[in-house]
Amino acid sequence: MGWGRGEMLLALMAALYLSAAITEAGVLNVGFYSYSCPQAEAIVKEALNDALEEDSGIGADLLRMHFHDCFVRGCDGSVLIDSTNGNTAEKDAEINQTIEDEAFQVIDKAKKKLEAVCKGVVSCADILAFVARDSVAHYGGIFYQVPAGRRDGRISRSVDTADLPTADLNLARLTNSFARKGLSQNDMIILSGAHTIGVAHCPSFSNRLYNFSRSSSSDPTLDASYAAELKEECPPGSNNEVNMDPPSPLVFDTSYYQGILKHRGLFSSDQTLVSTASSAAKVTLLATNSVVFKSEFAAAMVKMGGIGVLTGRAGEIRGNCRVVN
């Protein structure tokens, strides 16, 4: 995609602003592996590129995985840990069941290559942050700098995924969910733009299509023609996949917000973004200004990537992202 000078400048300013803020706090640093493993980010990107050749949509799963990691116990790679006989891990919670195993395999392959050249250096949590950024850039978003230095957590419990926002939340509950993680309503609206890529499974929104209320079979906030299309793709009881942003499901663009303005937000949590004057104004801005959306999304991702990180001697650097050392 072509980039004008103004768009590039806005992106750089937004990403560097938050990168600098986090660095000043002494938590994470851009270029953390410059000396200890200078190939780190290139190796992660290569693993993603190989996977994209097999599945063009895999990046959406990896982006979602980073979100789900950061919202549960902080950005510590805990979503990658396998369950054991005595513990059901985050990845096996119902809300994570739709993340394809191939996405976890991308992390495995990147980690294996990194261990071969920089044993015990690069954390699984940082791999997730890098591959999420690379996925955004692949689909047309901004390639932003990722402050690194996260260490890996040792705990992963399915019950902790209760912290994750769900598709049925209204604006107030969404705002509170993000606020608990130190993110504003503005951050929430911007990060919701991740739904511009990827797919969803019918059960996550079918409540809007059938027996919605006593007075309406479908959610009245859902465009009637769109509801009809969704019913064809999602007959009762089905677990089919549908594109979250049908006009451009693999392009990181403003179409997601444009759909919301037309009452074509797939989830209740999408459509609720226009339920107040101030939130609707933000959606309208993002729908009509690609530069603002992409630059603010990059900045919000950097901010989210600093939630609850483990640094210094806390946590560990896993040799295998699926198991604690």
Secondary structure by P-SEA (a helix, b strand, c coil): ccccaaaaaaaaaaaaaaaaaaaaacccccccccccccaaaaaaaaaaaaaaaaccaaaaaaaaaaaaaaaaccccccccccccccccccccccccccccaaaaaaaaaaaaaaaacccccccaaaaaaaaaaaaaaaacccccccccbbbbbcccccccccccccccccaaaaaaaaaaacccaaaaaaaacccccccccccccccccccccccccccccccaaaaaaaaaacccccbbbbbccccccccccaaaaaaaaaccccccccccccccaaaaaaaaaaaccaaaaaaaaaaaaaaaaaccccccccccccccccccc
